[in-house]
Amino acid sequence: MCFTVYVMRHGQTDANANEIEQGSADFSRLTDLGKEQASNAYQALVDTRVTSIYTSPLSRARQTLEQLRQADASSTQTVLPPSDLILNDLREIDQYDWQGQSYSELKRQFPESWRAWEKGIPDEMKVLETATNVVHYPLLEMWERADRVWSEMLDLEKKRQDDDNEKDRSVLIVAHGNLGQALLGSAMGWDANSFNEKGVFGNCGCAEIEFLDLDTSPRKIANRWRWQWPVPSAWSPTTTT
């Protein structure tokens, strides 16, 4: 069997356009450009039949899925199933006190943590949560959450495969750019130090990840991956980092 997963980031938001850190907060919405990006990204899916959809609970991801559904409805042959499942763990990285602040202000206030964020140094990226007076390590937390997503989703897909008696399954995840990197890294067996090393998800960027089976005890790492949208890349096989 073959289990294929498409991980897509949401379209441009007003916060993206104004260089405001969103994190897992839900204050931003898609711009007109973001809606157009989402409609165009439907082309990444036209040659497959998606059997399941999982989404972030955040509005920008839900809006992106809505645009994909509109494009699907106007297509000559629909490829998306009518329902989807929201997973809270598919929210974007938790950025605590950084959320809602401009990039320029964060660079000024927290130069060391911002540098670690840009360079992908998980042990040095620290963010305070004032409400609890706890210092967090957001990249490490996000990677742990990505591991949980794969375990939960693979279990669900195994059950659906058995119930539907379908050998091959194709899943669409509509979520976020940083979380997308963690999902890719976790699937391929890379740790959080791989953040920003393999490229980043642009708005509505989509990675395709292929598993050879749905075994979860222990969970198998993916066989290979590639960028699928906006420009397809060559397949990259599993390697250790």
N, C-alpha and C positions, 0 to 999 in steps of 0.2 A: 504494500500500500504506500501511498504518498500523502503526507500531511503538509500543506502549504499555508503559510501565514503571511498576509500583507499587513505591514505596520505603517499606517499613514498619519502624518501630523495634520493638525487643523490648518485652515487657511489664515491669512493675515488678519490680525485683530487691531483695534484702535490702539491698544497698548504696545503691540509690536511696532506699529507705525511711529509711535511717539517715544520709543525706547524706554518703556516702563516695565519693571520686573513684575511678572504676573504670578509665577509660582503656582501653587494650588488654589489661589484665590479665584473667585468667580465674578470679577467685576468687568471683564472685557468682553467685547462682542466682535463678530466679523465685520470688516470693512467691505465696501463694494468690491474691492479688489480681491479680498479674501473669499467672497462668495464666488467670484469668477474663477479663482484658482481651484476651488472645490469642485465646481462644475466641470472644469477641464480635466481634473484628476480622475474623473470617472473613466477616462480612456485607459487608465492603468488596469482596469478590471474587466474590460469588455471581452477579453479572450478566455475568461475563466467563468466558472459558476460558483459563486460564494455560497457555502452551505451554512455558515454561522457568522454573526457580527457581534463584536464586543466593543463597548465604547466607554470612554471616560464619562464621569457624571458632570463635567464642567460644560458650560453653555457653548463655548467656542468649538468643542468637539461635537456636541450635539447639533449645532448649526451646520457644521461641515457635513455630517451624515445626512442632514435634511437636504442639502444641495446635491449630494450624491444620489439620493433617492429621487429627486426631481429629474435629474439627468437619466436615471434608470427608467423612470416612468415614460419618458419621451423616446426611449430607445426602441428599436424594432424587436429586440429580444432582451428582456429583463434578465439581469444576472444576480440581483440582490434578493435575499429572503425577506419576507414581510416584517419580521420581528428582529429585535436585537436585545442583548443583555448588557446592562450597565454594571461595571465592576468598579467599586470605589478605589481599589488599588491601581486603576488605570489613570488616576488623576496625575497632574504634572508634579514635578519635584516640589517638596514642601520647603519654602524659603523663609518662613517665619517672619522676622522683623523686616526682611528685605522687600517683602511683597508690597507693591504699590509705590515703591520709590524708583526714581529715575536711575538709569545706568550711570550717568555722570555723577550723581550724588553718592551712589554706592561705591564707585571707584574712589571718590574723595574720602569718604568716611572709613572704608574698610579695604585699604589698598592690598594688604597681604591676603585676606580671604578672597578678594576679587581676583587677584592674580592666580590663586590656587583654583578658583572656579574656571577661569579662562584656560589655564594650562591642564586642567584635569588632574589635580593632585588631591585625592579624596581625604587623606589624613590631615591636610592643612586647610581645607575649606570648612570654616566654622561660622555658624550663624546663631545669634542669640534669639531665644523666644522669651520676650519680656514677661509675658503673662505667667510663665512658670519659672522664670529665671534659670532656664536650662540652656546650655550651649549644645547645639546640634551639629552633626556632620551630615549635611543633606545628601551628598553624593553616595555615601555609604548606606544611608537609610533607603535611598531610592533603589539601589542595587538589590538590597534585601527584599524590597517590595516587588521588584521585577521577578525575582525568584518565586515569590508567592503567586504572582499572576500566572506564570507558566505551570506551576503545579496544579493550581485550581483549574485553569483552562484545559490542560491536557486531560485531567480527570473528567471534566464535563464532555470533552470531545470524544473520549473513549466510550462514555455511556451513550452519547448520541450515535456514534458509529454502530454500536451494538443494537440500539433501538431501531435505527433506520436501515440497518443491514447494508450500509454503504462502505465500500472499501476505501475510496479516496475522499479526503475532505479538504476544503479550502476556507480559511478563516480570514475575515477582515477585522483589524483592530483600528479604530479611529481614536487617536489620543493626542500625544504631545511630543515635541522634539527631544527634550532631554530624557523624558521617560522612554521615548522610542530608542534612544541610544542604550539605555539600561536593558530594555527588552532584547535588543539585538545582542548586546554583550553577554547577558545571562544565557540566551539561547545557544550562543556559540562557545560558551565556556570561558569567556574572558571576565576578569574581575574589574572593579571600578577604576583601576588605573588606566583602562583602555578608553575612558571618556575623552571624546574629541579626537581620538587617534584615527578612527576609521571614516571620518567625515561626519557632517552634521545634517540633520533633517531641515531642509528649507520648508517654508510654508507649503503644505500639501505634498511634501516629499514622501516617497513611499519605498520601503525596503521589502524585499521578498525573501522569506526564510523557509527552507525546506527541511522537514524531518522525514526520516525513513519509517518511523513508527510512532505510536502513541504510548509507549511504555513509560510508566511513571515510578517504577520500583526497581532500581533507582531511575530517576528521570534521565533520559538520554539527551545528549547535546545534539544540536542541529547538524545536518549533513553539510549544508552550504547556504550561502546567502548572496544577494546582489542588490544594488540599487535598481528599482524598477521604474520610478518616476521622479523627476520629469525626463531624465535621460538614462535609459537602461545601461547597466555596466555588465562586465563579465562576471560570471559566477566565481565566488571565493570559497574554497573548501574550508572545512574546520581546521583551525590551527590553534596552538596554545599561545598565550600572551604572557 
